[in-house]
Amino acid sequence: MKCDNFPGLYHIDPLAYPGIPSEHAHSYHGGSNFGFDTSYEDLMASPCTSCAVAEDKSAY
């Protein structure tokens, strides 16, 4: 899947470190509602995505 916009590197990993900065960095693409304690519901409620398919609200 093509994702043109690169939002940057973040110390966010809501699966391994929910609610706090992680010890490692990730680059993310996808739904705009991504943060320290993001849930599936948060991603699906994203108003936009960085990927070519507007319905793609997942996080990569």
N, CA, C and O of each residue as an XYZ file, in Angstrom:
240
protein
N       0.845     -1.179      0.000
C       0.000      0.000      0.000
C       0.881      1.230      0.000
O       1.857      1.305      0.746
N       0.542      2.177     -0.824
C       1.333      3.398     -0.938
C       0.941      4.402      0.144
O      -0.228      4.758      0.290
N       1.934      4.844      0.888
C       1.756      5.876      1.908
C       2.823      6.937      1.668
O       3.989      6.734      2.006
N       2.430      8.064      1.087
C       3.373      9.101      0.692
C       3.883      9.950      1.844
O       5.073     10.258      1.908
N       3.011     10.324      2.738
C       3.386     11.245      3.806
C       4.125     10.503      4.910
O       3.622      9.521      5.456
N       5.315     10.976      5.231
C       6.091     10.403      6.322
C       5.982     11.334      7.513
O       6.599     12.399      7.523
N       5.200     10.948      8.525
C       4.968     11.848      9.646
C       6.163     12.037     10.571
O       6.186     12.999     11.340
N       7.152     11.155     10.522
C       8.337     11.304     11.367
C       8.600     10.085     12.225
O       7.906      9.074     12.117
N       9.609     10.185     13.080
C       9.945      9.119     14.023
C       9.435      9.498     15.402
O       9.557     10.645     15.831
N       8.864      8.524     16.088
C       8.271      8.785     17.400
C       8.623      7.674     18.376
O       8.748      6.512     17.991
N       8.780      8.036     19.623
C       8.981      7.060     20.695
C       7.608      6.682     21.245
O       7.297      6.911     22.414
N       6.802      6.097     20.365
C       5.435      5.695     20.705
C       5.236      4.244     20.293
O       5.451      3.877     19.138
N       4.824      3.427     21.253
C       4.490      2.032     20.983
C       3.364      1.644     21.940
O       3.619      1.112     23.021
N       2.104      1.914     21.536
C       0.991      1.702     22.454
C       0.768      0.239     22.854
O       0.066     -0.025     23.830
N       1.342     -0.702     22.132
C       1.208     -2.107     22.517
C       2.207     -2.486     23.610
O       1.838     -3.138     24.586
N       3.455     -2.088     23.453
C       4.495     -2.442     24.416
C       4.601     -1.446     25.577
O       4.932     -1.829     26.699
N       4.317     -0.168     25.303
C       4.449      0.887     26.313
C       3.212      1.781     26.304
O       3.316      2.959     25.961
N       2.045      1.252     26.672
C       0.825      2.079     26.622
C       0.901      3.274     27.573
O       1.208      3.134     28.757
N       0.615      4.437     27.024
C       0.533      5.649     27.840
C       1.844      6.333     28.150
O       1.834      7.419     28.728
N       2.991      5.737     27.785
C       4.284      6.345     28.098
C       5.206      6.273     26.869
O       4.990      5.446     25.983
N       6.226      7.132     26.815
C       7.183      7.040     25.701
C       7.911      5.695     25.709
O       8.257      5.176     26.771
N       8.139      5.143     24.533
C       8.849      3.870     24.442
C      10.352      4.098     24.443
O      10.826      5.219     24.256
N      11.087      3.023     24.656
C      12.545      3.102     24.671
C      13.129      3.096     23.258
O      14.332      3.297     23.088
N      12.314      2.872     22.269
C      12.757      2.787     20.875
C      11.848      3.654     20.008
O      10.757      4.033     20.434
N      12.289      3.965     18.811
C      11.516      4.831     17.916
C      10.899      4.029     16.778
O      11.447      3.019     16.337
N       9.751      4.499     16.316
C       9.057      3.925     15.165
C       8.709      5.054     14.205
O       8.516      6.195     14.625
N       8.629      4.739     12.937
C       8.026      5.655     11.978
C       6.644      5.097     11.679
O       6.492      3.894     11.465
N       5.655      5.945     11.665
C       4.276      5.499     11.483
C       3.659      6.105     10.250
O       3.953      7.239      9.872
N       2.800      5.329      9.633
C       1.959      5.767      8.529
C       0.558      5.272      8.837
O       0.389      4.289      9.557
N      -0.434      5.938      8.303
C      -1.809      5.478      8.471
C      -2.670      6.502      9.177
O      -2.515      7.707      8.984
N      -3.582      6.004     10.000
C      -4.560      6.847     10.679
C      -3.933      7.946     11.524
O      -2.910      7.734     12.175
N      -4.554      9.118     11.511
C      -3.998     10.289     12.193
C      -4.220     10.299     13.700
O      -3.580     11.086     14.397
N      -5.100      9.460     14.225
C      -5.366      9.424     15.666
C      -4.382      8.519     16.399
O      -4.791      7.753     17.271
N      -3.111      8.590     16.069
C      -2.131      7.700     16.681
C      -1.436      8.398     17.827
O      -0.985      9.535     17.690
N      -1.350      7.715     18.966
C      -0.700      8.308     20.129
C      -0.274      7.258     21.139
O      -0.278      6.063     20.844
N       0.094      7.709     22.334
C       0.641      6.833     23.367
C      -0.308      5.724     23.817
O       0.146      4.647     24.204
N      -1.581      5.964     23.774
C      -2.531      4.939     24.235
C      -3.625      4.681     23.192
O      -4.794      4.505     23.534
N      -3.226      4.662     21.925
C      -4.159      4.467     20.820
C      -4.783      3.079     20.843
O      -4.110      2.076     21.079
N      -6.080      3.051     20.594
C      -6.809      1.785     20.479
C      -7.267      1.605     19.029
O      -7.152      2.514     18.208
N      -7.772      0.446     18.746
C      -8.347      0.173     17.425
C      -9.438      1.193     17.113
O      -9.512      1.719     16.002
N     -10.277      1.462     18.100
C     -11.379      2.405     17.910
C     -10.854      3.803     17.584
O     -11.431      4.505     16.754
N      -9.765      4.204     18.232
C      -9.155      5.507     17.943
C      -8.705      5.591     16.492
O      -8.973      6.579     15.809
N      -8.013      4.545     16.018
C      -7.536      4.548     14.637
C      -8.691      4.602     13.649
O      -8.638      5.353     12.675
N      -9.727      3.819     13.886
C     -10.868      3.801     12.971
C     -11.602      5.135     12.952
O     -12.262      5.462     11.966
N     -11.495      5.905     14.026
C     -12.140      7.217     14.104
C     -11.251      8.336     13.544
O     -11.647      9.502     13.569
N     -10.066      8.003     13.045
C      -9.153      9.012     12.496
C      -9.843      9.803     11.382
O     -10.485      9.216     10.512
N      -9.713     11.127     11.405
C     -10.318     11.934     10.344
C      -9.572     11.846      9.014
O     -10.123     12.189      7.968
N      -8.313     11.384      9.051
C      -7.550     11.270      7.812
C      -6.462     10.209      7.960
O      -6.245      9.669      9.045
N      -5.788      9.922      6.857
C      -4.713      8.942      6.828
C      -3.569      9.469      5.973
O      -3.767     10.346      5.133
N      -2.386      8.936      6.188
C      -1.245      9.326      5.356
C      -1.088      8.387      4.160
O      -0.138      8.521      3.389
N      -2.010      7.443      4.001
C      -1.928      6.460      2.915
C      -2.851      6.828      1.752
O      -3.772      7.630      1.906
N      -2.593      6.238      0.603
C      -3.328      6.569     -0.626
C      -4.802      6.190     -0.558
O      -5.635      6.867     -1.161
N      -5.136      5.144      0.150
C      -6.527      4.710      0.278
C      -7.123      5.390      1.509
O      -6.699      5.123      2.634
N      -8.094      6.259      1.302
C      -8.656      7.067      2.396
C      -9.241      6.224      3.519
O      -9.275      6.666      4.667
N      -9.697      5.027      3.209
C     -10.281      4.160      4.229
C      -9.224      3.442      5.076
O      -9.566      2.794      6.065
N      -7.961      3.550      4.705
C      -6.891      2.869      5.439
C      -6.530      3.667      6.680
O      -5.740      4.608      6.608
N      -7.094      3.304      7.794
C      -6.865      4.009      9.055
C      -5.973      3.203     10.001
O      -5.800      3.586     11.158
N      -5.411      2.106      9.527
C      -4.542      1.308     10.380
C      -3.226      2.041     10.612
O      -2.995      3.103     10.034
N      -2.370      1.483     11.449
C      -1.063      2.087     11.730
C       0.029      1.135     11.290
O      -0.023     -0.055     11.599
N       1.010      1.642     10.576
C       2.134      0.840     10.087
C       3.412      1.341     10.720
O       4.487      0.805     10.448
